[in-house]
Amino acid sequence: MSAPSETYAAILGATAQIEWNALEPHFARGELLVVDRGLDLVAVAQAFIDDDSGQVKAWMEQGLLAAVSDAQAADWFERNPDTLWAVVIRPWVLMQERG
């Protein structure tokens, strides 16, 4: 396996565990995208940075990447899980629930 790219390493360094209340404003502005648990959050962010619209579109068509729904937001608000991770790839905030 090859070493991660410098960009991948930088994204990984900018990825952090986060509480739902810190993500809510991004959800309200329509800037929050949820990444399926089966995907590597950092690799998805890398695709955004690389402008790999074909891959991003494929993930969206497969339901692996999507805008956060009202039902998902309500669930995270009620549960306030400690398993949320996020990274900012302007104008988007990509988030994933792990665990």
N, C-alpha and C positions, 0 to 999 in steps of 0.2 A: 504494500500500500504506500502511495506517495505521501510526502509530508504535506500538511495543510498549507494552503496559500496564505500569504500575508494578509490578504483581505479577510479570509475565513477566520484567521487568528484575531484580527481586529474586531470582527463582528462578535466572535465568541467572548471577547473581553468586554464588549458593550451589552451583552445579554445578562439579564439579572432576574432573580426572583422578585415578585412584586405582589402587592395586595390589590384586590379588585377595586377598592375605592380610588386608587391612583390611576386605574385604567378607565374608570367611568367617564371622565371628561372627554377622553378620546372616542369612546363609544358614542357619547352624545353628539360629537361632531362628525360621526360617520367615518372616522379614521382608523378604526380598530378592526383588524382581520385576525381570525382564529385559524391556527395551523393544526391539522390533525396530528394526534399523538404518534402516528406511524411515520411521520416525516421528521427530518432533522431541521429544527427551527433555524439554525444558523445557515444551513444549505438553502432554505427558502429565502432567507434574507439576502444571501449571496446572489440568488437568481434575480431579485429585485435590483440589486446594485449593478449587476451585469446586464440589465435590461433584457433578460431572457423571457420575453413576453410569451413565446411558445410554451415554455415549461410552466410559467405562471398560469396561463390559460388552461393548460391540461390539468393542473391541480385543481383549478376552480371547477372545470367540467366534471371532474371525478368526485367533487365534494370534499376534497382534502384541504382546501383553502377557501375561506368565505368570510363575508362580513359577519360580524357577531349579530346573532338574532336577539330579539327582545326576550325570548324564552331563555336563551343562554345567559344573557345579562342578569335576568331575574334570579336564575339558579345560582350564579356566582355571588350575587348580592346576598342571597339568603345563606349560602354555605360559607362564604368568605374562606375558600380553601387556601392552604399555604403551599399549593403546588402549581401556582401560576408563574410563568416565565414570560418575559417580553424583551423585545429589542426594537428600537426606533430606526426605521428606514424611511425618512421623510418622503412624502407626507404621511406615511402609514406607520402604525404601531402594530407589529406582528406579535401575537401572543399565543401561548400554548399551555394547556393544563397537562401536567405530567403526574406520574404516580398512579 
